[in-house]
Amino acid sequence: MDFGRMMTAMVTPFDHNQHIDWEQTEKLVDFLIEEQRNDCLVVCGTTGESPTLSDDEMMELFRKTVQFANGRCKIIAGTGSNNTFHAMKMTKEAEKTGVDGVLLVAPYYSRPNQQGLYEHFKTIAESTNLPIMIYNIPKRSGVTIEAETIIQLSEISNIVATKEAHNDLDLISQVIAKTDDDFKVYSGDDGLTLPMLSIGAYGVVSVAGHIIGKEIKAMLSAYVNGEIKKATQLHHKCHAIFTGLFLCPSPSLTKYALGLLDMDVGGMRLPITEASDDAKQIIKDLIEKK
């Protein structure tokens, strides 16, 4: 399964009552595919405020996003949990909705050892026919999936990719060097996408792709086509937005920025609160200059 190089972890639109806004979700899916040129959307990731969504809401998001995309891009469902059997149940249910794959985050808070991590992902993989992207994000999960564990997991037939959201390029280098060419490594940090491409990463699971997806896709294409100087220039052009969107806890500024682009995706569910006025002004200035 090739999910493509350019993915965005989609925000979840809410109405003024903080219910999912399905009309705006459809508009957002269209915008991310047609305007921002995404190859794939990740639904119910951290950027989608997955900790605040019920299981039923998540399944409806998977179903409707598949419907709204209508084959124009791939859809990956975020079904990860620190409860292996809950993640397995969610993955089995997601498979029925027509999604193209699942994203499984490292079990957060529990902090299992490497054997526990291996068994967690292996158990879920054996319960589904869907292709799986594992998600290594030590800062949020409190545990690192080490290179040797990822390499071992890559030998499971339907574990096809990893999203690496950290700056340990040694770990990423080991994974790329010691896995088959069809196992894909994605950057989980917009600002590290170009450095990761230089050591063999395949693409990005982006947040900034909501706002500058076309530019990021152009950067990816330039690098793949050997236009390294152009790719570097695009990286520097985008870098302020890469970092600016995280001046406040995500996705507050991403949702604000979408509003500036006439995409009303509403506010956040607690515990994420509205971005500060100073941060909003910075983002407004950056978007006006882009």
VOPAGU-2260 file (C-alpha; in pm, 1 decimal, decimal comma):
REM VOPAGU-2260
SITE   aa  ch    i         X         Y         Z
SITE  MET   A    0       0,0       0,0       0,0
SITE  ASP   A    1     136,3     339,6    -102,4
SITE  PHE   A    2     -37,4     614,5      92,9
SITE  GLY   A    3     145,3     881,7    -107,4
SITE  ARG   A    4     406,8    1128,0      12,2
SITE  MET   A    5     187,9    1418,8     124,5
SITE  MET   A    6     -48,9    1354,6     413,9
SITE  THR   A    7    -223,3    1588,0     654,0
SITE  ALA   A    8    -346,2    1493,0    1000,5
SITE  MET   A    9    -690,1    1652,9     972,8
SITE  VAL   A   10    -849,3    1869,6    1240,3
SITE  THR   A   11   -1201,8    1781,4    1352,0
SITE  PRO   A   12   -1451,2    2063,1    1281,3
SITE  PHE   A   13   -1687,9    2146,6    1566,7
SITE  ASP   A   14   -1998,0    2364,3    1571,2
SITE  HIS   A   15   -2074,9    2622,7    1841,2
SITE  ASN   A   16   -2208,6    2342,8    2064,6
SITE  GLN   A   17   -1884,7    2147,4    2016,5
SITE  HIS   A   18   -2060,4    1875,6    1821,6
SITE  ILE   A   19   -1888,6    1753,0    1506,1
SITE  ASP   A   20   -1988,4    1980,6    1218,8
SITE  TRP   A   21   -2044,5    1744,6     926,2
SITE  GLU   A   22   -2107,2    2017,6     669,1
SITE  GLN   A   23   -1775,2    2181,8     752,6
SITE  THR   A   24   -1603,7    1843,0     761,1
SITE  GLU   A   25   -1708,4    1782,3     403,1
SITE  LYS   A   26   -1585,1    2128,2     301,1
SITE  LEU   A   27   -1255,3    2067,8     481,4
SITE  VAL   A   28   -1200,2    1732,7     310,3
SITE  ASP   A   29   -1261,7    1898,6     -28,6
SITE  PHE   A   30   -1024,9    2181,7      60,9
SITE  LEU   A   31    -745,7    1950,7     175,9
SITE  ILE   A   32    -772,6    1738,5    -137,8
SITE  GLU   A   33    -844,4    1994,6    -408,5
SITE  GLU   A   34    -671,5    2306,8    -276,8
SITE  GLN   A   35    -390,3    2167,2     -61,4
SITE  ARG   A   36    -322,3    1864,4    -283,9
SITE  ASN   A   37    -299,9    1597,8     -16,0
SITE  ASP   A   38    -248,4    1236,5    -118,6
SITE  CYS   A   39    -389,9    1107,6     209,5
SITE  LEU   A   40    -572,1    1232,0     519,6
SITE  VAL   A   41    -520,6    1100,0     871,1
SITE  VAL   A   42    -847,6    1117,8    1065,3
SITE  CYS   A   43    -868,5    1116,8    1446,8
SITE  GLY   A   44    -502,2    1176,6    1514,5
SITE  THR   A   45    -380,0    1412,0    1785,4
SITE  THR   A   46    -445,9    1709,2    1555,6
SITE  GLY   A   47    -802,5    1581,3    1524,2
SITE  GLU   A   48    -835,3    1601,3    1905,5
SITE  SER   A   49    -878,8    1224,0    1926,7
SITE  PRO   A   50    -853,7    1213,8    2309,8
SITE  THR   A   51   -1180,7    1411,4    2325,7
SITE  LEU   A   52   -1375,4    1201,0    2074,6
SITE  SER   A   53   -1601,6     910,4    2165,0
SITE  ASP   A   54   -1565,6     576,4    1986,8
SITE  ASP   A   55   -1895,2     638,8    1806,4
SITE  GLU   A   56   -1782,0     984,2    1690,7
SITE  MET   A   57   -1458,7     838,1    1560,0
SITE  MET   A   58   -1633,2     567,1    1360,5
SITE  GLU   A   59   -1871,8     821,8    1209,6
SITE  LEU   A   60   -1573,4    1040,7    1118,9
SITE  PHE   A   61   -1408,9     746,8     944,2
SITE  ARG   A   62   -1726,4     660,5     752,3
SITE  LYS   A   63   -1807,6    1013,0     646,7
SITE  THR   A   64   -1450,2    1109,2     555,8
SITE  VAL   A   65   -1428,1     804,9     327,4
SITE  GLN   A   66   -1760,8     910,7     176,8
SITE  PHE   A   67   -1654,4    1273,9     133,9
SITE  ALA   A   68   -1316,1    1183,6     -16,1
SITE  ASN   A   69   -1489,4     951,1    -263,6
SITE  GLY   A   70   -1168,7     787,6    -379,0
SITE  ARG   A   71    -979,6    1112,5    -442,1
SITE  CYS   A   72    -726,2    1038,6    -169,0
SITE  LYS   A   73    -642,1     770,3      83,9
SITE  ILE   A   74    -790,3     781,6     435,0
SITE  ILE   A   75    -602,2     656,2     740,3
SITE  ALA   A   76    -791,1     606,9    1066,2
SITE  GLY   A   77    -627,9     686,4    1398,3
SITE  THR   A   78    -724,5     384,4    1608,1
SITE  GLY   A   79    -434,6     374,9    1853,1
SITE  SER   A   80    -467,7     343,7    2229,3
SITE  ASN   A   81    -262,5     248,3    2531,5
SITE  ASN   A   82    -513,4     -33,9    2576,2
SITE  THR   A   83    -410,8    -300,1    2324,2
SITE  PHE   A   84    -749,2    -467,2    2311,4
SITE  HIS   A   85    -937,1    -139,4    2274,5
SITE  ALA   A   86    -705,4     -45,1    1985,5
SITE  MET   A   87    -769,1    -387,7    1832,7
SITE  LYS   A   88   -1147,1    -340,8    1864,0
SITE  MET   A   89   -1130,8       7,9    1711,2
SITE  THR   A   90    -913,6    -116,4    1425,9
SITE  LYS   A   91   -1154,8    -399,7    1346,9
SITE  GLU   A   92   -1446,5    -155,1    1347,6
SITE  ALA   A   93   -1255,6      97,2    1135,2
SITE  GLU   A   94   -1191,1    -172,8     876,2
SITE  LYS   A   95   -1566,8    -191,3     816,5
SITE  THR   A   96   -1585,8     181,4     733,0
SITE  GLY   A   97   -1376,1     157,6     416,4
SITE  VAL   A   98   -1060,6     333,0     537,6
SITE  ASP   A   99    -735,4     252,1     358,4
SITE  GLY   A  100    -522,5     196,5     667,8
SITE  VAL   A  101    -475,2     275,5    1035,4
SITE  LEU   A  102    -232,5     481,3    1241,4
SITE  LEU   A  103    -133,5     323,3    1572,5
SITE  VAL   A  104      41,2     545,9    1824,8
SITE  ALA   A  105     286,6     405,0    2078,2
SITE  PRO   A  106      98,2     320,2    2399,8
SITE  TYR   A  107     107,4     642,7    2599,0
SITE  TYR   A  108     125,0     674,1    2978,5
SITE  SER   A  109     170,2     298,2    3031,2
SITE  ARG   A  110     536,0     317,1    2917,7
SITE  PRO   A  111     582,5     -48,6    2817,8
SITE  ASN   A  112     926,8    -191,3    2744,7
SITE  GLN   A  113    1033,4    -280,5    2390,5
SITE  GLN   A  114     891,8    -632,1    2414,7
SITE  GLY   A  115     558,8    -486,6    2527,2
SITE  LEU   A  116     561,8    -242,2    2236,7
SITE  TYR   A  117     636,3    -519,6    1988,4
SITE  GLU   A  118     359,3    -740,8    2122,7
SITE  HIS   A  119     113,1    -447,8    2127,1
SITE  PHE   A  120     156,1    -369,9    1757,1
SITE  LYS   A  121     186,6    -737,4    1655,7
SITE  THR   A  122    -137,7    -829,3    1833,7
SITE  ILE   A  123    -329,5    -550,2    1658,9
SITE  ALA   A  124    -171,7    -627,6    1320,4
SITE  GLU   A  125    -281,7    -989,4    1346,0
SITE  SER   A  126    -642,5    -878,8    1400,5
SITE  THR   A  127    -680,1    -683,4    1074,7
SITE  ASN   A  128    -612,8    -694,8     702,8
SITE  LEU   A  129    -557,3    -319,2     691,6
SITE  PRO   A  130    -209,6    -177,3     634,0
SITE  ILE   A  131     -68,3     -19,0     948,0
SITE  MET   A  132     145,5     287,6    1009,4
SITE  ILE   A  133     302,6     289,7    1354,7
SITE  TYR   A  134     353,4     625,2    1524,9
SITE  ASN   A  135     666,7     698,3    1724,8
SITE  ILE   A  136     619,8    1018,6    1926,3
SITE  PRO   A  137     822,2     999,3    2248,5
SITE  LYS   A  138     734,5    1350,4    2367,3
SITE  ARG   A  139     362,8    1270,8    2384,1
SITE  SER   A  140     367,0     899,1    2459,3
SITE  GLY   A  141     648,6     893,5    2715,6
SITE  VAL   A  142     815,5     598,9    2543,6
SITE  THR   A  143    1039,0     557,4    2237,8
SITE  ILE   A  144     989,8     272,8    1992,8
SITE  GLU   A  145    1355,3     190,3    1939,9
SITE  ALA   A  146    1503,5     126,3    1596,5
SITE  GLU   A  147    1543,9    -248,0    1644,3
SITE  THR   A  148    1178,5    -278,2    1749,8
SITE  ILE   A  149    1059,3     -89,1    1441,2
SITE  ILE   A  150    1282,8    -304,2    1220,6
SITE  GLN   A  151    1136,8    -618,0    1377,6
SITE  LEU   A  152     781,4    -484,5    1337,0
SITE  SER   A  153     847,7    -405,1     969,0
SITE  GLU   A  154     875,4    -779,9     907,9
SITE  ILE   A  155     502,4    -817,5     984,7
SITE  SER   A  156     336,0    -810,5     644,4
SITE  ASN   A  157      72,1    -544,3     708,7
SITE  ILE   A  158     294,4    -307,5     910,1
SITE  VAL   A  159     401,1     -97,2     614,8
SITE  ALA   A  160     513,4     241,5     748,5
SITE  THR   A  161     616,9     446,0    1047,4
SITE  LYS   A  162     555,1     808,5    1138,8
SITE  GLU   A  163     856,8     941,6    1328,0
SITE  ALA   A  164     781,1    1257,6    1529,5
SITE  HIS   A  165    1115,6    1332,8    1697,2
SITE  ASN   A  166    1462,2    1457,6    1602,8
SITE  ASP   A  167    1665,0    1139,5    1657,3
SITE  LEU   A  168    1803,4    1108,4    1306,7
SITE  ASP   A  169    2031,4     822,8    1415,7
SITE  LEU   A  170    1725,3     611,0    1502,4
SITE  ILE   A  171    1558,5     704,0    1174,4
SITE  SER   A  172    1876,4     627,7     977,8
SITE  GLN   A  173    1896,0     281,3    1132,2
SITE  VAL   A  174    1532,3     211,3    1046,9
SITE  ILE   A  175    1572,2     321,4     686,0
SITE  ALA   A  176    1898,0     129,9     640,7
SITE  LYS   A  177    1769,6    -196,2     787,8
SITE  THR   A  178    1414,7    -222,0     652,5
SITE  ASP   A  179    1297,9    -323,5     306,0
SITE  ASP   A  180    1250,1     -50,8      46,2
SITE  ASP   A  181     872,6     -95,9      54,8
SITE  PHE   A  182     861,4      -3,0     425,4
SITE  LYS   A  183     800,4     372,8     429,9
SITE  VAL   A  184     927,7     622,1     686,1
SITE  TYR   A  185     734,1     946,4     724,0
SITE  SER   A  186     829,3    1262,3     906,9
SITE  GLY   A  187     585,5    1350,1    1183,3
SITE  ASP   A  188     734,3    1697,0    1222,2
SITE  ASP   A  189     695,4    1943,8     934,4
SITE  GLY   A  190    1021,3    2119,4    1011,7
SITE  LEU   A  191    1219,8    1795,1     991,2
SITE  THR   A  192    1070,8    1670,5     665,0
SITE  LEU   A  193    1352,4    1788,2     438,5
SITE  PRO   A  194    1633,6    1664,8     668,3
SITE  MET   A  195    1455,4    1329,4     691,4
SITE  LEU   A  196    1414,8    1309,2     313,8
SITE  SER   A  197    1791,4    1352,0     286,1
SITE  ILE   A  198    1847,5    1025,4     473,1
SITE  GLY   A  199    1579,2     831,9     288,7
SITE  ALA   A  200    1239,4     916,0     437,9
SITE  TYR   A  201     945,3     892,6     200,6
SITE  GLY   A  202     707,1    1173,2     296,9
SITE  VAL   A  203     534,0    1363,0     575,4
SITE  VAL   A  204     228,1    1342,8     796,6
SITE  SER   A  205     179,0    1715,7     823,8
SITE  VAL   A  206      -6,3    1971,4    1032,1
SITE  ALA   A  207      94,7    2267,6     816,5
SITE  GLY   A  208     -57,6    2081,4     520,5
SITE  HIS   A  209    -387,3    2241,4     620,6
SITE  ILE   A  210    -243,6    2579,9     526,7
SITE  ILE   A  211      51,1    2527,3     288,8
SITE  GLY   A  212      -6,4    2176,0     158,8
SITE  LYS   A  213      67,0    2277,7    -199,6
SITE  GLU   A  214     402,0    2424,1     -99,3
SITE  ILE   A  215     498,4    2119,0     105,0
SITE  LYS   A  216     401,9    1890,1    -181,4
SITE  ALA   A  217     612,3    2102,9    -415,1
SITE  MET   A  218     906,0    2066,6    -174,5
SITE  LEU   A  219     863,9    1689,1    -168,6
SITE  SER   A  220     841,2    1673,5    -548,5
SITE  ALA   A  221    1143,6    1896,4    -593,8
SITE  TYR   A  222    1354,3    1678,5    -366,6
SITE  VAL   A  223    1242,2    1354,8    -531,5
SITE  ASN   A  224    1319,8    1505,0    -874,3
SITE  GLY   A  225    1671,8    1600,9    -767,5
SITE  GLU   A  226    1600,4    1974,2    -744,2
SITE  ILE   A  227    1768,2    2003,3    -406,4
SITE  LYS   A  228    1818,1    2380,0    -413,3
SITE  LYS   A  229    1450,5    2436,3    -493,8
SITE  ALA   A  230    1346,5    2197,5    -215,4
SITE  THR   A  231    1570,5    2382,8      29,0
SITE  GLN   A  232    1425,8    2718,3     -73,2
SITE  LEU   A  233    1071,3    2588,4     -23,3
SITE  HIS   A  234    1165,2    2448,3     318,9
SITE  HIS   A  235    1292,6    2788,5     430,9
SITE  LYS   A  236     988,0    2962,3     284,9
SITE  CYS   A  237     756,9    2734,2     483,7
SITE  HIS   A  238     959,0    2708,3     803,4
SITE  ALA   A  239     801,5    3000,9     990,1
SITE  ILE   A  240     455,6    2848,1     947,2
SITE  PHE   A  241     589,1    2503,3    1046,0
SITE  THR   A  242     699,6    2643,6    1380,8
SITE  GLY   A  243     433,0    2912,9    1419,7
SITE  LEU   A  244     143,5    2667,8    1427,3
SITE  PHE   A  245     286,1    2524,7    1751,2
SITE  LEU   A  246     324,1    2850,6    1943,6
SITE  CYS   A  247      13,8    2735,6    2132,8
SITE  PRO   A  248    -106,9    2380,4    2197,0
SITE  SER   A  249    -219,1    2215,6    1874,5
SITE  PRO   A  250    -459,3    2242,6    1697,9
SITE  SER   A  251    -565,6    2585,8    1827,2
SITE  LEU   A  252    -359,5    2788,4    1579,6
SITE  THR   A  253    -426,2    2549,9    1291,1
SITE  LYS   A  254    -798,3    2596,3    1340,7
SITE  TYR   A  255    -750,1    2971,5    1366,7
SITE  ALA   A  256    -545,0    2973,6    1046,0
SITE  LEU   A  257    -810,7    2774,0     863,0
SITE  GLY   A  258   -1063,9    3036,4     968,7
SITE  LEU   A  259    -847,3    3300,9     802,0
SITE  LEU   A  260    -872,3    3093,5     482,5
SITE  ASP   A  261   -1255,2    3093,1     505,0
SITE  MET   A  262   -1267,4    2741,0     645,9
SITE  ASP   A  263   -1475,3    2769,9     963,8
SITE  VAL   A  264   -1380,9    2459,9    1164,7
SITE  GLY   A  265   -1486,4    2597,2    1502,3
SITE  GLY   A  266   -1304,6    2585,7    1832,6
SITE  MET   A  267   -1145,1    2314,1    2042,6
SITE  ARG   A  268   -1274,9    2081,8    2308,0
SITE  LEU   A  269   -1112,5    2111,3    2648,0
SITE  PRO   A  270    -841,9    2075,5    2762,6
SITE  ILE   A  271    -721,3    2267,4    2452,9
SITE  THR   A  272    -814,1    2634,4    2475,7
SITE  GLU   A  273    -817,6    2925,1    2232,3
SITE  ALA   A  274    -482,6    3056,3    2113,4
SITE  SER   A  275    -345,5    3378,8    2256,8
SITE  ASP   A  276    -400,2    3706,9    2071,7
SITE  ASP   A  277     -24,6    3750,9    2022,4
SITE  ALA   A  278      10,4    3406,8    1863,3
SITE  LYS   A  279    -293,9    3467,4    1643,8
SITE  GLN   A  280    -136,8    3789,8    1516,2
SITE  ILE   A  281     184,4    3608,2    1428,8
SITE  ILE   A  282      -7,4    3346,8    1230,2
SITE  LYS   A  283    -219,9    3611,1    1058,9
SITE  ASP   A  284      95,2    3796,7     949,7
SITE  LEU   A  285     255,9    3476,6     821,2
SITE  ILE   A  286     -49,0    3380,0     617,0
SITE  GLU   A  287     -75,2    3726,6     466,9
SITE  LYS   A  288     288,7    3699,8     354,5
SITE  LYS   A  289     274,4    3347,4     215,1
